[in-house]
């Protein structure tokens, strides 16, 4: 799998969220924060998404549209993912993951840094079994895409709890707005 690089242009056609609505990447006049999470019901992922949901006004103020991809079926996502006002994309075949070079690895769960987030997430949301071992071993990734489709910032996680915080996404967005 070839990883994406800053400056590369992407356009995702034929995307639909789990509610069946069309999703555009890129989006006119907005930055898209494209998040690749692990699996539906992942306690770390749900904790992470909740932090974005609680602060969604800050995302709107900075013209950031959230698109979140899970290695899960639509049905499983409707059942196991916390309800958030973002576009949630089911990718059970990992087609989008492969096209963005987002990998799976034992390093996802064999890292002590992720344990704190995992335990906190399990206490809050419980633990749901993933649909496959590959989903459990998934690594997160974050991409900030401008309205022309250019990747302006990215991060490939090294373990299950290694993703951008809300503040990091906003800082990348502000840096992009300054450079325009």
N, C-alpha and C positions, 0 to 999 in steps of 0.2 A: 504494500500500500504506500502510495506516495503522499507525503504530507504537503499541505498547502503552505504558502509563504506569503509574507506581507507584500502587498502590491499586486498579487494575483487577483484576477477578476472571476467572480462566480455568479451564476444565475441559475436559480433552482425553479424549474417549471413543474407544473402538475403536483404541487404539494397541497395536501389537505390536512387540516387539524383533526383531532379525534371527534369533533362535532360535525365533520363533513364540510367545513367551510374552507374555501380556497385561501392559500397563504402565499404572499409574494415575497421573494427574496431576490433582489433588493426591493426596498420600498421607497417610493418617491418622497423626498423631503425628510427622511428619517434614517437613523442608523439602525441596523439590525444586530442585536446580540444573539447569535446563534449558539446555543448551549447543547452540548452532547452530554447527557447524563447516563447513568448505568442502566437500571431496570426499574420497572414500575414497582412501587412499594419499597424501594431502597431507602432506608432511614436517613442516610447521609444526604441523598438527593432531595428528599422531602423537606428536611431541615433547611437545606440550602434554598430551595424554592420558596419556603415560607419567609425567609429573610428578604427576598426580592418582592414577594407579594405585599408584605407589611410596609414596604417603602416604594410601592409602585408609582406614587406621585412624583418621586424624584426621577424615576425613569421617564415619565411623561414630560416633565419639565426640561429634560435634556434630549427630547425627541428620540428616545431609544425604544424600539419595539422588540419584545422578547419572543423568541422562537426556541422551544425546548424539545429536543429529540430524545426519545427513550428507545432502548432495545427491548421492545415489548409489543404485544399485539394491542390493537385499539381497545378490545374488550377488557384486557387486563389493566390498561391504563385507566379506563373509566371506573374500574373497581378499586384500584390501589393507589392512584396518584392523588395528592391533595388537590382540591379545587383551587385553581389560580386563574387570573384573568389574562393569561398568555396563550399563545398558540402552542399547543402540545401536539407533537408529531409522533406517531407510532412508526417504528422502523424495525419490525421483527426479523427481517432478512438482513439487516445491517447494510443495506445498499448505500444509504447516506454516510454511514460511518466509514465504509470503505472509500467512498469518493472523496472524503476529507482526510483520510489517513488516520482515523481515530481507531486505536487498537485495544486489544484485551491483553492482560498480562497477570501473572501471579503477583506481581508487584502491587496490584490494585489493593489487595487485602493483606499482604505481608509487609505492612509498614505500620510502625507504632504511632506515627503522626495522625493516622486516620482513626485510631481507636477512640479517641475522645469524642469526635464528631459522631462516630458510629453508635457509641453508647448513649449519647445525648439523644440522637435520633430514635433509637430503639425505645428509650423511655417515653418519648413523646408520641411516636407513631406506631410502635410495634415493629416487628420484622416480618416481612412477607417473603416467601420463597420465590426466587427468580424463575423464569420460564426455562432457563438453561444455565449451565455452568459458565458459558461464554459471557452471558449477561452479568453474572456476579463478578466476573473478573474484568469487567469493562473499566476503561480509564476515561475520565472526563476530558472534555476539550471545550474551549471558548473561542469564538470568532466575533470580531466587530467588523461589520460590513457596511460601507457607506452607500449612499443612494444610487451610485453608479455601478455597484456590485464589487467594488475593490475592497479587499481585506486590508483594513488599516491597523489591526492589532490582533494577536492570537496567542493562545496558550494551550499547550498539550500537557495535561496532568500526568504526574508520575505515580500517583496513588489515588485511591478512591475519593479522598477528601481534598484533592489538590485542584481547585478551580478558582476563578476570579470571585472575589467578594463583590457586593453591590458597589461599594466605594471604588474598587478598582475599575469596574465597568464605567462608572461615571467619570472617573479621572481620564480613562482612555478616550471617552467621548469628548470631554472638554479639551483634551490635547488635540483631537481631530478638528474641533471647531475653531481652535486658535490657528491651526495651520492652513485653514481654507481661506 
